[in-house]
Amino acid sequence: MSTIDSGHYGDGVARRTKRLWTDEEKRSICFQTTAPGVSVAQVARRYAVNANLIFKWLRDPRYAPDPAAVPLPSVEPRFLPVEIVAEAKEALMAVPTADRQIEIELAGGHRMRISGSYDPEALARLIRGLTE
């Protein structure tokens, strides 16, 4: 990742400095590309690095994920039908809004926890934005 040094130089031009990634950071970034449904481009944007650099690291045996450590997708996630019965709806309404909590697991192992009340449409937009 390149950063701009805010120091002033005689010619008034800001100097770019190169981001130095540790070997462990490179391994971690490369491993993230193995998650089901996650692309190298997504990981590159997450770290503000050019995707070609990650591809270069993936070719290097020091950073490439060990095939034995890469999780294989066991079962493709899918939606299941849900029915909310009247008793459950009444029980939910009895819980104070501040105590309500939902947890959503996204691709790549990221989790999102929402407490209290929320706008379902705004939440759906946020999830779509995070998973694209």
N, C-alpha and C positions, 0 to 999 in steps of 0.2 A: 504494500500500500504506500503510495507516495503522500507525503505531507508537505505543506509549504511552511518553510521556516520564516517566522515573522521578523527575523533580524534584518537590519538595514545595511546595505552594502553601498559602496561608493557610487555605483551606477544607478542606485535606486530600484534595482530589480530584486524581487524575492527569489531566493534559491530553493529549489526542490531537493528534498532529502529522500533517500531510498529507505523504505521500511525493511528492517531486517527481521525475518521470521526465524524463531528457534526451530531446531529439529523436531521438538515435541509439538510445537504449533503446526508445523507442516504435516506431521503424521495425523494430528487431530483433524485438520481441515480435509486431508485426503480421505480419512475414514468416514467423514460426514457425507461424502459423495456416494457411499455404498448403501445408504438408507433407501428402502423402496420408495419410488415416486419422487426422489430428490435428484435434481440435475446438477452438473458441475456449475452451470451458469447461476443457479440459485445460491449455491455455496459461495461462489465468487462475489455475488452482490452482497451477501451477508457480511463478508470481510473486506469489501471494497478493494478487491484485487482482480486483475485480469484473469479470465478463465484459462487462457493459454498458459499462464504460470502454474495453475493447479494441474493442468494436463502434463506439464513438464515434471512436476513433482510426482505425479502418479506413475510416470515411466521410470522414476528413480527407485531402485529396490529399498533404499533407506527409508522412504516415506510411503511407498505403496502399501495399502492395507494387506495384511496377511489373509489369503483366501479362506483359511480355516477359521479366522476370527470374524469374517463377514457374516452377519446374520442372514439366514435364508428365510424368505417369506414363507411362513408355515401355512397360513390360511389368509386368503385375500379378505380384507375387512369389508363388511357389507352392512346395510341397514336391515334391522329387524322390525317387524310390525309391533307397535306398542298401542295399548289401549288403556286409557285412564278411566277408571271406574269412579262412580260418584263418591264412594267412601274415601278413596285416595285423594280426590280433588278437594273434598272437605278437609281432610287431614292436612293437605298442603296449604290450604288457606288459613289454617290455624297456626302455622309456623310464622313467626314474625319475619317480615321482609329482610331484616338485617341478618337473620340466621340462615337464609336460603343460600345454597351454594351448588354450583355445577362445575364439573371438571371435564375438559375436552382434551383428548390426546390427538395431536396433529402428526402428520408424516414427519419422519426424522426424529421421533421421540420427544418432541416438544409438547409441553402441557400448558393448558390455559385454564385458570381457575377464575370463576366469576362469582362474586358474593353479592347478596342483596338483589335488588330489582335491576332489570336490564331491558333494553329494547331488542327484541329478537331479530328485527331486520338489520339493525346496526351491527349486532353480533355476527349475523350471517355474512355481511359485507366484510367485516374484519377477518373472519376465517377464510373467506375466498381470497382476500388480499395476502394473507400469510401463506397460503398453500399454492399460490401461482408461481 
